[in-house]
Amino acid sequence: MLNRDAKIQERAYALWESMGFPHGADWDHWLEAERQIDLELLTSFKPKKTRAKKKAA
């Protein structure tokens, strides 16, 4: 699996490409890609279930 920065880089490039390769908007594309990737990671996160500890009698 790719790390977070690599995913952001790929998404930022795709955004740049989809907008027709505009000059000077690289930071905007990076921040938007970062927001999208972080949202995807947060919504796909599933915490591990832990067993409840038994109480001593």
PDBQT receptor file of N, H, CA, C and O in Angstrom, charges set to zero:
ATOM      1  N   MET A   1       0.837  -1.184   0.000  1.00  0.00    +0.000 N 
ATOM      2  CA  MET A   1       0.000   0.000   0.000  1.00  0.00    +0.000 C 
ATOM      3  C   MET A   1       0.879   1.244   0.000  1.00  0.00    +0.000 C 
ATOM      4  O   MET A   1       1.901   1.294   0.684  1.00  0.00    +0.000 OA
ATOM      5  N   LEU A   2       0.479   2.226  -0.758  1.00  0.00    +0.000 N 
ATOM      6  H   LEU A   2      -0.352   2.185  -1.313  1.00  0.00    +0.000 HD
ATOM      7  CA  LEU A   2       1.239   3.460  -0.834  1.00  0.00    +0.000 C 
ATOM      8  C   LEU A   2       1.111   4.248   0.462  1.00  0.00    +0.000 C 
ATOM      9  O   LEU A   2       0.103   4.159   1.163  1.00  0.00    +0.000 OA
ATOM     10  N   ASN A   3       2.137   5.012   0.764  1.00  0.00    +0.000 N 
ATOM     11  H   ASN A   3       2.956   5.084   0.194  1.00  0.00    +0.000 HD
ATOM     12  CA  ASN A   3       2.024   5.833   1.962  1.00  0.00    +0.000 C 
ATOM     13  C   ASN A   3       1.196   7.086   1.662  1.00  0.00    +0.000 C 
ATOM     14  O   ASN A   3       0.886   7.369   0.505  1.00  0.00    +0.000 OA
ATOM     15  N   ARG A   4       0.851   7.816   2.689  1.00  0.00    +0.000 N 
ATOM     16  H   ARG A   4       1.103   7.585   3.628  1.00  0.00    +0.000 HD
ATOM     17  CA  ARG A   4      -0.035   8.973   2.580  1.00  0.00    +0.000 C 
ATOM     18  C   ARG A   4       0.510  10.026   1.617  1.00  0.00    +0.000 C 
ATOM     19  O   ARG A   4      -0.231  10.527   0.771  1.00  0.00    +0.000 OA
ATOM     20  N   ASP A   5       1.778  10.364   1.732  1.00  0.00    +0.000 N 
ATOM     21  H   ASP A   5       2.380   9.958   2.419  1.00  0.00    +0.000 HD
ATOM     22  CA  ASP A   5       2.354  11.401   0.874  1.00  0.00    +0.000 C 
ATOM     23  C   ASP A   5       2.326  11.011  -0.601  1.00  0.00    +0.000 C 
ATOM     24  O   ASP A   5       2.076  11.854  -1.463  1.00  0.00    +0.000 OA
ATOM     25  N   ALA A   6       2.576   9.757  -0.889  1.00  0.00    +0.000 N 
ATOM     26  H   ALA A   6       2.779   9.072  -0.189  1.00  0.00    +0.000 HD
ATOM     27  CA  ALA A   6       2.532   9.301  -2.278  1.00  0.00    +0.000 C 
ATOM     28  C   ALA A   6       1.115   9.391  -2.829  1.00  0.00    +0.000 C 
ATOM     29  O   ALA A   6       0.921   9.771  -3.984  1.00  0.00    +0.000 OA
ATOM     30  N   LYS A   7       0.125   9.045  -2.011  1.00  0.00    +0.000 N 
ATOM     31  H   LYS A   7       0.283   8.736  -1.073  1.00  0.00    +0.000 HD
ATOM     32  CA  LYS A   7      -1.272   9.150  -2.436  1.00  0.00    +0.000 C 
ATOM     33  C   LYS A   7      -1.642  10.605  -2.698  1.00  0.00    +0.000 C 
ATOM     34  O   LYS A   7      -2.320  10.918  -3.676  1.00  0.00    +0.000 OA
ATOM     35  N   ILE A   8      -1.189  11.491  -1.814  1.00  0.00    +0.000 N 
ATOM     36  H   ILE A   8      -0.638  11.237  -1.019  1.00  0.00    +0.000 HD
ATOM     37  CA  ILE A   8      -1.470  12.919  -1.986  1.00  0.00    +0.000 C 
ATOM     38  C   ILE A   8      -0.815  13.432  -3.259  1.00  0.00    +0.000 C 
ATOM     39  O   ILE A   8      -1.431  14.183  -4.016  1.00  0.00    +0.000 OA
ATOM     40  N   GLN A   9       0.422  13.035  -3.499  1.00  0.00    +0.000 N 
ATOM     41  H   GLN A   9       0.923  12.426  -2.884  1.00  0.00    +0.000 HD
ATOM     42  CA  GLN A   9       1.134  13.469  -4.698  1.00  0.00    +0.000 C 
ATOM     43  C   GLN A   9       0.393  13.030  -5.959  1.00  0.00    +0.000 C 
ATOM     44  O   GLN A   9       0.223  13.818  -6.890  1.00  0.00    +0.000 OA
ATOM     45  N   GLU A  10      -0.042  11.788  -5.987  1.00  0.00    +0.000 N 
ATOM     46  H   GLU A  10       0.097  11.149  -5.231  1.00  0.00    +0.000 HD
ATOM     47  CA  GLU A  10      -0.781  11.285  -7.145  1.00  0.00    +0.000 C 
ATOM     48  C   GLU A  10      -2.103  12.030  -7.339  1.00  0.00    +0.000 C 
ATOM     49  O   GLU A  10      -2.471  12.370  -8.463  1.00  0.00    +0.000 OA
ATOM     50  N   ARG A  11      -2.810  12.280  -6.243  1.00  0.00    +0.000 N 
ATOM     51  H   ARG A  11      -2.511  12.004  -5.329  1.00  0.00    +0.000 HD
ATOM     52  CA  ARG A  11      -4.095  12.984  -6.336  1.00  0.00    +0.000 C 
ATOM     53  C   ARG A  11      -3.889  14.435  -6.762  1.00  0.00    +0.000 C 
ATOM     54  O   ARG A  11      -4.660  14.958  -7.566  1.00  0.00    +0.000 OA
ATOM     55  N   ALA A  12      -2.856  15.088  -6.231  1.00  0.00    +0.000 N 
ATOM     56  H   ALA A  12      -2.230  14.663  -5.578  1.00  0.00    +0.000 HD
ATOM     57  CA  ALA A  12      -2.575  16.475  -6.610  1.00  0.00    +0.000 C 
ATOM     58  C   ALA A  12      -2.249  16.568  -8.096  1.00  0.00    +0.000 C 
ATOM     59  O   ALA A  12      -2.685  17.500  -8.773  1.00  0.00    +0.000 OA
ATOM     60  N   TYR A  13      -1.494  15.619  -8.598  1.00  0.00    +0.000 N 
ATOM     61  H   TYR A  13      -1.140  14.863  -8.048  1.00  0.00    +0.000 HD
ATOM     62  CA  TYR A  13      -1.174  15.607 -10.025  1.00  0.00    +0.000 C 
ATOM     63  C   TYR A  13      -2.437  15.413 -10.855  1.00  0.00    +0.000 C 
ATOM     64  O   TYR A  13      -2.619  16.071 -11.880  1.00  0.00    +0.000 OA
ATOM     65  N   ALA A  14      -3.309  14.511 -10.414  1.00  0.00    +0.000 N 
ATOM     66  H   ALA A  14      -3.162  13.976  -9.582  1.00  0.00    +0.000 HD
ATOM     67  CA  ALA A  14      -4.559  14.265 -11.137  1.00  0.00    +0.000 C 
ATOM     68  C   ALA A  14      -5.437  15.519 -11.143  1.00  0.00    +0.000 C 
ATOM     69  O   ALA A  14      -6.071  15.827 -12.152  1.00  0.00    +0.000 OA
ATOM     70  N   LEU A  15      -5.476  16.239 -10.023  1.00  0.00    +0.000 N 
ATOM     71  H   LEU A  15      -4.962  15.989  -9.204  1.00  0.00    +0.000 HD
ATOM     72  CA  LEU A  15      -6.243  17.482  -9.973  1.00  0.00    +0.000 C 
ATOM     73  C   LEU A  15      -5.657  18.519 -10.923  1.00  0.00    +0.000 C 
ATOM     74  O   LEU A  15      -6.389  19.195 -11.645  1.00  0.00    +0.000 OA
ATOM     75  N   TRP A  16      -4.346  18.638 -10.917  1.00  0.00    +0.000 N 
ATOM     76  H   TRP A  16      -3.751  18.088 -10.330  1.00  0.00    +0.000 HD
ATOM     77  CA  TRP A  16      -3.644  19.580 -11.797  1.00  0.00    +0.000 C 
ATOM     78  C   TRP A  16      -3.934  19.247 -13.257  1.00  0.00    +0.000 C 
ATOM     79  O   TRP A  16      -4.223  20.123 -14.072  1.00  0.00    +0.000 OA
ATOM     80  N   GLU A  17      -3.847  17.961 -13.556  1.00  0.00    +0.000 N 
ATOM     81  H   GLU A  17      -3.612  17.249 -12.893  1.00  0.00    +0.000 HD
ATOM     82  CA  GLU A  17      -4.091  17.494 -14.913  1.00  0.00    +0.000 C 
ATOM     83  C   GLU A  17      -5.544  17.767 -15.339  1.00  0.00    +0.000 C 
ATOM     84  O   GLU A  17      -5.797  18.211 -16.459  1.00  0.00    +0.000 OA
ATOM     85  N   SER A  18      -6.482  17.499 -14.439  1.00  0.00    +0.000 N 
ATOM     86  H   SER A  18      -6.277  17.138 -13.529  1.00  0.00    +0.000 HD
ATOM     87  CA  SER A  18      -7.895  17.681 -14.757  1.00  0.00    +0.000 C 
ATOM     88  C   SER A  18      -8.266  19.147 -14.973  1.00  0.00    +0.000 C 
ATOM     89  O   SER A  18      -9.266  19.447 -15.624  1.00  0.00    +0.000 OA
ATOM     90  N   MET A  19      -7.467  20.050 -14.431  1.00  0.00    +0.000 N 
ATOM     91  H   MET A  19      -6.655  19.806 -13.901  1.00  0.00    +0.000 HD
ATOM     92  CA  MET A  19      -7.733  21.485 -14.585  1.00  0.00    +0.000 C 
ATOM     93  C   MET A  19      -6.958  22.088 -15.754  1.00  0.00    +0.000 C 
ATOM     94  O   MET A  19      -6.962  23.305 -15.942  1.00  0.00    +0.000 OA
ATOM     95  N   GLY A  20      -6.299  21.247 -16.534  1.00  0.00    +0.000 N 
ATOM     96  H   GLY A  20      -6.296  20.258 -16.382  1.00  0.00    +0.000 HD
ATOM     97  CA  GLY A  20      -5.606  21.739 -17.718  1.00  0.00    +0.000 C 
ATOM     98  C   GLY A  20      -4.194  22.218 -17.471  1.00  0.00    +0.000 C 
ATOM     99  O   GLY A  20      -3.692  23.050 -18.227  1.00  0.00    +0.000 OA
ATOM    100  N   PHE A  21      -3.530  21.717 -16.429  1.00  0.00    +0.000 N 
ATOM    101  H   PHE A  21      -3.937  21.041 -15.815  1.00  0.00    +0.000 HD
ATOM    102  CA  PHE A  21      -2.136  22.050 -16.114  1.00  0.00    +0.000 C 
ATOM    103  C   PHE A  21      -1.903  23.548 -15.884  1.00  0.00    +0.000 C 
ATOM    104  O   PHE A  21      -0.982  24.117 -16.469  1.00  0.00    +0.000 OA
ATOM    105  N   PRO A  22      -2.728  24.204 -15.037  1.00  0.00    +0.000 N 
ATOM    106  CA  PRO A  22      -2.534  25.638 -14.815  1.00  0.00    +0.000 C 
ATOM    107  C   PRO A  22      -1.230  25.922 -14.061  1.00  0.00    +0.000 C 
ATOM    108  O   PRO A  22      -0.805  25.134 -13.216  1.00  0.00    +0.000 OA
ATOM    109  N   HIS A  23      -0.616  27.040 -14.377  1.00  0.00    +0.000 N 
ATOM    110  H   HIS A  23      -0.961  27.679 -15.064  1.00  0.00    +0.000 HD
ATOM    111  CA  HIS A  23       0.630  27.436 -13.730  1.00  0.00    +0.000 C 
ATOM    112  C   HIS A  23       0.315  28.170 -12.427  1.00  0.00    +0.000 C 
ATOM    113  O   HIS A  23      -0.588  29.005 -12.388  1.00  0.00    +0.000 OA
ATOM    114  N   GLY A  24       1.053  27.863 -11.367  1.00  0.00    +0.000 N 
ATOM    115  H   GLY A  24       1.787  27.184 -11.399  1.00  0.00    +0.000 HD
ATOM    116  CA  GLY A  24       0.953  28.603 -10.121  1.00  0.00    +0.000 C 
ATOM    117  C   GLY A  24      -0.099  28.134  -9.137  1.00  0.00    +0.000 C 
ATOM    118  O   GLY A  24      -0.337  28.817  -8.142  1.00  0.00    +0.000 OA
ATOM    119  N   ALA A  25      -0.737  27.003  -9.369  1.00  0.00    +0.000 N 
ATOM    120  H   ALA A  25      -0.543  26.448 -10.178  1.00  0.00    +0.000 HD
ATOM    121  CA  ALA A  25      -1.772  26.530  -8.455  1.00  0.00    +0.000 C 
ATOM    122  C   ALA A  25      -1.361  25.228  -7.770  1.00  0.00    +0.000 C 
ATOM    123  O   ALA A  25      -2.210  24.497  -7.259  1.00  0.00    +0.000 OA
ATOM    124  N   ASP A  26      -0.064  24.939  -7.760  1.00  0.00    +0.000 N 
ATOM    125  H   ASP A  26       0.626  25.532  -8.175  1.00  0.00    +0.000 HD
ATOM    126  CA  ASP A  26       0.399  23.666  -7.204  1.00  0.00    +0.000 C 
ATOM    127  C   ASP A  26       0.062  23.504  -5.726  1.00  0.00    +0.000 C 
ATOM    128  O   ASP A  26      -0.324  22.419  -5.291  1.00  0.00    +0.000 OA
ATOM    129  N   TRP A  27       0.204  24.561  -4.966  1.00  0.00    +0.000 N 
ATOM    130  H   TRP A  27       0.518  25.442  -5.319  1.00  0.00    +0.000 HD
ATOM    131  CA  TRP A  27      -0.083  24.474  -3.534  1.00  0.00    +0.000 C 
ATOM    132  C   TRP A  27      -1.573  24.223  -3.305  1.00  0.00    +0.000 C 
ATOM    133  O   TRP A  27      -1.942  23.453  -2.418  1.00  0.00    +0.000 OA
ATOM    134  N   ASP A  28      -2.422  24.862  -4.093  1.00  0.00    +0.000 N 
ATOM    135  H   ASP A  28      -2.122  25.487  -4.814  1.00  0.00    +0.000 HD
ATOM    136  CA  ASP A  28      -3.867  24.640  -3.985  1.00  0.00    +0.000 C 
ATOM    137  C   ASP A  28      -4.223  23.186  -4.284  1.00  0.00    +0.000 C 
ATOM    138  O   ASP A  28      -5.044  22.584  -3.593  1.00  0.00    +0.000 OA
ATOM    139  N   HIS A  29      -3.597  22.630  -5.320  1.00  0.00    +0.000 N 
ATOM    140  H   HIS A  29      -2.930  23.119  -5.882  1.00  0.00    +0.000 HD
ATOM    141  CA  HIS A  29      -3.863  21.236  -5.670  1.00  0.00    +0.000 C 
ATOM    142  C   HIS A  29      -3.372  20.299  -4.573  1.00  0.00    +0.000 C 
ATOM    143  O   HIS A  29      -4.041  19.316  -4.254  1.00  0.00    +0.000 OA
ATOM    144  N   TRP A  30      -2.219  20.591  -3.999  1.00  0.00    +0.000 N 
ATOM    145  H   TRP A  30      -1.676  21.389  -4.259  1.00  0.00    +0.000 HD
ATOM    146  CA  TRP A  30      -1.679  19.750  -2.936  1.00  0.00    +0.000 C 
ATOM    147  C   TRP A  30      -2.614  19.767  -1.723  1.00  0.00    +0.000 C 
ATOM    148  O   TRP A  30      -2.925  18.714  -1.166  1.00  0.00    +0.000 OA
ATOM    149  N   LEU A  31      -3.057  20.940  -1.318  1.00  0.00    +0.000 N 
ATOM    150  H   LEU A  31      -2.805  21.795  -1.771  1.00  0.00    +0.000 HD
ATOM    151  CA  LEU A  31      -3.921  21.038  -0.142  1.00  0.00    +0.000 C 
ATOM    152  C   LEU A  31      -5.275  20.357  -0.365  1.00  0.00    +0.000 C 
ATOM    153  O   LEU A  31      -5.806  19.715   0.542  1.00  0.00    +0.000 OA
ATOM    154  N   GLU A  32      -5.823  20.497  -1.557  1.00  0.00    +0.000 N 
ATOM    155  H   GLU A  32      -5.392  21.019  -2.294  1.00  0.00    +0.000 HD
ATOM    156  CA  GLU A  32      -7.087  19.832  -1.862  1.00  0.00    +0.000 C 
ATOM    157  C   GLU A  32      -6.900  18.314  -1.876  1.00  0.00    +0.000 C 
ATOM    158  O   GLU A  32      -7.744  17.579  -1.363  1.00  0.00    +0.000 OA
ATOM    159  N   ALA A  33      -5.813  17.853  -2.451  1.00  0.00    +0.000 N 
ATOM    160  H   ALA A  33      -5.127  18.450  -2.867  1.00  0.00    +0.000 HD
ATOM    161  CA  ALA A  33      -5.527  16.422  -2.475  1.00  0.00    +0.000 C 
ATOM    162  C   ALA A  33      -5.333  15.892  -1.054  1.00  0.00    +0.000 C 
ATOM    163  O   ALA A  33      -5.815  14.810  -0.717  1.00  0.00    +0.000 OA
ATOM    164  N   GLU A  34      -4.632  16.652  -0.235  1.00  0.00    +0.000 N 
ATOM    165  H   GLU A  34      -4.241  17.530  -0.509  1.00  0.00    +0.000 HD
ATOM    166  CA  GLU A  34      -4.410  16.265   1.164  1.00  0.00    +0.000 C 
ATOM    167  C   GLU A  34      -5.744  16.151   1.903  1.00  0.00    +0.000 C 
ATOM    168  O   GLU A  34      -5.960  15.201   2.655  1.00  0.00    +0.000 OA
ATOM    169  N   ARG A  35      -6.627  17.111   1.689  1.00  0.00    +0.000 N 
ATOM    170  H   ARG A  35      -6.451  17.882   1.077  1.00  0.00    +0.000 HD
ATOM    171  CA  ARG A  35      -7.939  17.078   2.334  1.00  0.00    +0.000 C 
ATOM    172  C   ARG A  35      -8.727  15.848   1.898  1.00  0.00    +0.000 C 
ATOM    173  O   ARG A  35      -9.332  15.169   2.729  1.00  0.00    +0.000 OA
ATOM    174  N   GLN A  36      -8.721  15.561   0.609  1.00  0.00    +0.000 N 
ATOM    175  H   GLN A  36      -8.230  16.112  -0.065  1.00  0.00    +0.000 HD
ATOM    176  CA  GLN A  36      -9.462  14.416   0.088  1.00  0.00    +0.000 C 
ATOM    177  C   GLN A  36      -8.920  13.092   0.622  1.00  0.00    +0.000 C 
ATOM    178  O   GLN A  36      -9.688  12.229   1.046  1.00  0.00    +0.000 OA
ATOM    179  N   ILE A  37      -7.599  12.935   0.601  1.00  0.00    +0.000 N 
ATOM    180  H   ILE A  37      -6.975  13.636   0.257  1.00  0.00    +0.000 HD
ATOM    181  CA  ILE A  37      -6.981  11.685   1.067  1.00  0.00    +0.000 C 
ATOM    182  C   ILE A  37      -7.231  11.494   2.558  1.00  0.00    +0.000 C 
ATOM    183  O   ILE A  37      -7.574  10.393   2.991  1.00  0.00    +0.000 OA
ATOM    184  N   ASP A  38      -7.064  12.548   3.344  1.00  0.00    +0.000 N 
ATOM    185  H   ASP A  38      -6.785  13.442   2.993  1.00  0.00    +0.000 HD
ATOM    186  CA  ASP A  38      -7.295  12.426   4.790  1.00  0.00    +0.000 C 
ATOM    187  C   ASP A  38      -8.749  12.060   5.081  1.00  0.00    +0.000 C 
ATOM    188  O   ASP A  38      -9.016  11.258   5.976  1.00  0.00    +0.000 OA
ATOM    189  N   LEU A  39      -9.680  12.635   4.343  1.00  0.00    +0.000 N 
ATOM    190  H   LEU A  39      -9.463  13.286   3.616  1.00  0.00    +0.000 HD
ATOM    191  CA  LEU A  39     -11.087  12.296   4.521  1.00  0.00    +0.000 C 
ATOM    192  C   LEU A  39     -11.339  10.834   4.184  1.00  0.00    +0.000 C 
ATOM    193  O   LEU A  39     -12.062  10.143   4.902  1.00  0.00    +0.000 OA
ATOM    194  N   GLU A  40     -10.744  10.361   3.092  1.00  0.00    +0.000 N 
ATOM    195  H   GLU A  40     -10.157  10.922   2.509  1.00  0.00    +0.000 HD
ATOM    196  CA  GLU A  40     -10.884   8.947   2.720  1.00  0.00    +0.000 C 
ATOM    197  C   GLU A  40     -10.303   8.028   3.792  1.00  0.00    +0.000 C 
ATOM    198  O   GLU A  40     -10.896   7.003   4.128  1.00  0.00    +0.000 OA
ATOM    199  N   LEU A  41      -9.153   8.399   4.321  1.00  0.00    +0.000 N 
ATOM    200  H   LEU A  41      -8.672   9.232   4.049  1.00  0.00    +0.000 HD
ATOM    201  CA  LEU A  41      -8.521   7.573   5.353  1.00  0.00    +0.000 C 
ATOM    202  C   LEU A  41      -9.353   7.550   6.628  1.00  0.00    +0.000 C 
ATOM    203  O   LEU A  41      -9.491   6.503   7.260  1.00  0.00    +0.000 OA
ATOM    204  N   LEU A  42      -9.907   8.693   7.007  1.00  0.00    +0.000 N 
ATOM    205  H   LEU A  42      -9.794   9.543   6.493  1.00  0.00    +0.000 HD
ATOM    206  CA  LEU A  42     -10.725   8.753   8.219  1.00  0.00    +0.000 C 
ATOM    207  C   LEU A  42     -12.018   7.974   8.079  1.00  0.00    +0.000 C 
ATOM    208  O   LEU A  42     -12.441   7.305   9.022  1.00  0.00    +0.000 OA
ATOM    209  N   THR A  43     -12.652   8.048   6.922  1.00  0.00    +0.000 N 
ATOM    210  H   THR A  43     -12.309   8.591   6.156  1.00  0.00    +0.000 HD
ATOM    211  CA  THR A  43     -13.928   7.351   6.759  1.00  0.00    +0.000 C 
ATOM    212  C   THR A  43     -13.749   5.845   6.578  1.00  0.00    +0.000 C 
ATOM    213  O   THR A  43     -14.687   5.078   6.799  1.00  0.00    +0.000 OA
ATOM    214  N   SER A  44     -12.550   5.417   6.177  1.00  0.00    +0.000 N 
ATOM    215  H   SER A  44     -11.788   6.039   5.998  1.00  0.00    +0.000 HD
ATOM    216  CA  SER A  44     -12.324   3.984   5.996  1.00  0.00    +0.000 C 
ATOM    217  C   SER A  44     -11.713   3.328   7.237  1.00  0.00    +0.000 C 
ATOM    218  O   SER A  44     -11.562   2.107   7.280  1.00  0.00    +0.000 OA
ATOM    219  N   PHE A  45     -11.364   4.131   8.243  1.00  0.00    +0.000 N 
ATOM    220  H   PHE A  45     -11.488   5.123   8.208  1.00  0.00    +0.000 HD
ATOM    221  CA  PHE A  45     -10.743   3.590   9.456  1.00  0.00    +0.000 C 
ATOM    222  C   PHE A  45     -11.777   2.851  10.292  1.00  0.00    +0.000 C 
ATOM    223  O   PHE A  45     -12.855   3.371  10.578  1.00  0.00    +0.000 OA
ATOM    224  N   LYS A  46     -11.425   1.623  10.678  1.00  0.00    +0.000 N 
ATOM    225  H   LYS A  46     -10.548   1.201  10.445  1.00  0.00    +0.000 HD
ATOM    226  CA  LYS A  46     -12.285   0.828  11.547  1.00  0.00    +0.000 C 
ATOM    227  C   LYS A  46     -11.449   0.385  12.745  1.00  0.00    +0.000 C 
ATOM    228  O   LYS A  46     -10.533  -0.423  12.596  1.00  0.00    +0.000 OA
ATOM    229  N   PRO A  47     -11.757   0.904  13.920  1.00  0.00    +0.000 N 
ATOM    230  CA  PRO A  47     -10.967   0.534  15.099  1.00  0.00    +0.000 C 
ATOM    231  C   PRO A  47     -11.103  -0.942  15.435  1.00  0.00    +0.000 C 
ATOM    232  O   PRO A  47     -12.134  -1.562  15.174  1.00  0.00    +0.000 OA
ATOM    233  N   LYS A  48     -10.060  -1.487  16.011  1.00  0.00    +0.000 N 
ATOM    234  H   LYS A  48      -9.222  -0.984  16.223  1.00  0.00    +0.000 HD
ATOM    235  CA  LYS A  48     -10.083  -2.887  16.421  1.00  0.00    +0.000 C 
ATOM    236  C   LYS A  48     -11.002  -3.051  17.619  1.00  0.00    +0.000 C 
ATOM    237  O   LYS A  48     -11.051  -2.204  18.511  1.00  0.00    +0.000 OA
ATOM    238  N   LYS A  49     -11.721  -4.153  17.618  1.00  0.00    +0.000 N 
ATOM    239  H   LYS A  49     -11.681  -4.841  16.894  1.00  0.00    +0.000 HD
ATOM    240  CA  LYS A  49     -12.574  -4.454  18.766  1.00  0.00    +0.000 C 
ATOM    241  C   LYS A  49     -11.710  -5.122  19.828  1.00  0.00    +0.000 C 
ATOM    242  O   LYS A  49     -10.909  -6.010  19.535  1.00  0.00    +0.000 OA
ATOM    243  N   THR A  50     -11.886  -4.685  21.040  1.00  0.00    +0.000 N 
ATOM    244  H   THR A  50     -12.537  -3.964  21.279  1.00  0.00    +0.000 HD
ATOM    245  CA  THR A  50     -11.139  -5.275  22.144  1.00  0.00    +0.000 C 
ATOM    246  C   THR A  50     -12.113  -5.985  23.076  1.00  0.00    +0.000 C 
ATOM    247  O   THR A  50     -13.268  -5.584  23.221  1.00  0.00    +0.000 OA
ATOM    248  N   ARG A  51     -11.630  -7.025  23.689  1.00  0.00    +0.000 N 
ATOM    249  H   ARG A  51     -10.692  -7.350  23.571  1.00  0.00    +0.000 HD
ATOM    250  CA  ARG A  51     -12.456  -7.757  24.629  1.00  0.00    +0.000 C 
ATOM    251  C   ARG A  51     -12.483  -7.010  25.960  1.00  0.00    +0.000 C 
ATOM    252  O   ARG A  51     -11.497  -6.412  26.389  1.00  0.00    +0.000 OA
ATOM    253  N   ALA A  52     -13.638  -7.070  26.585  1.00  0.00    +0.000 N 
ATOM    254  H   ALA A  52     -14.439  -7.556  26.236  1.00  0.00    +0.000 HD
ATOM    255  CA  ALA A  52     -13.783  -6.460  27.913  1.00  0.00    +0.000 C 
ATOM    256  C   ALA A  52     -13.060  -7.339  28.933  1.00  0.00    +0.000 C 
ATOM    257  O   ALA A  52     -13.132  -8.567  28.870  1.00  0.00    +0.000 OA
ATOM    258  N   LYS A  53     -12.374  -6.706  29.861  1.00  0.00    +0.000 N 
ATOM    259  H   LYS A  53     -12.316  -5.709  29.912  1.00  0.00    +0.000 HD
ATOM    260  CA  LYS A  53     -11.682  -7.450  30.904  1.00  0.00    +0.000 C 
ATOM    261  C   LYS A  53     -12.679  -7.953  31.926  1.00  0.00    +0.000 C 
ATOM    262  O   LYS A  53     -13.625  -7.256  32.290  1.00  0.00    +0.000 OA
ATOM    263  N   LYS A  54     -12.450  -9.196  32.391  1.00  0.00    +0.000 N 
ATOM    264  H   LYS A  54     -11.681  -9.763  32.095  1.00  0.00    +0.000 HD
ATOM    265  CA  LYS A  54     -13.315  -9.768  33.412  1.00  0.00    +0.000 C 
ATOM    266  C   LYS A  54     -12.955  -9.168  34.765  1.00  0.00    +0.000 C 
ATOM    267  O   LYS A  54     -11.782  -8.986  35.092  1.00  0.00    +0.000 OA
ATOM    268  N   LYS A  55     -13.985  -8.867  35.537  1.00  0.00    +0.000 N 
ATOM    269  H   LYS A  55     -14.938  -9.014  35.271  1.00  0.00    +0.000 HD
ATOM    270  CA  LYS A  55     -13.768  -8.318  36.873  1.00  0.00    +0.000 C 
ATOM    271  C   LYS A  55     -13.455  -9.447  37.839  1.00  0.00    +0.000 C 
ATOM    272  O   LYS A  55     -14.025 -10.535  37.756  1.00  0.00    +0.000 OA
ATOM    273  N   ALA A  56     -12.553  -9.170  38.742  1.00  0.00    +0.000 N 
ATOM    274  H   ALA A  56     -12.090  -8.286  38.809  1.00  0.00    +0.000 HD
ATOM    275  CA  ALA A  56     -12.220 -10.165  39.780  1.00  0.00    +0.000 C 
ATOM    276  C   ALA A  56     -13.369 -10.288  40.761  1.00  0.00    +0.000 C 
ATOM    277  O   ALA A  56     -13.999  -9.295  41.124  1.00  0.00    +0.000 OA
ATOM    278  N   ALA A  57     -13.633 -11.495  41.182  1.00  0.00    +0.000 N 
ATOM    279  H   ALA A  57     -13.121 -12.302  40.888  1.00  0.00    +0.000 HD
ATOM    280  CA  ALA A  57     -14.758 -11.745  42.080  1.00  0.00    +0.000 C 
ATOM    281  C   ALA A  57     -14.421 -11.464  43.514  1.00  0.00    +0.000 C 
ATOM    282  O   ALA A  57     -15.269 -11.628  44.392  1.00  0.00    +0.000 OA
TER     283      ALA A  57
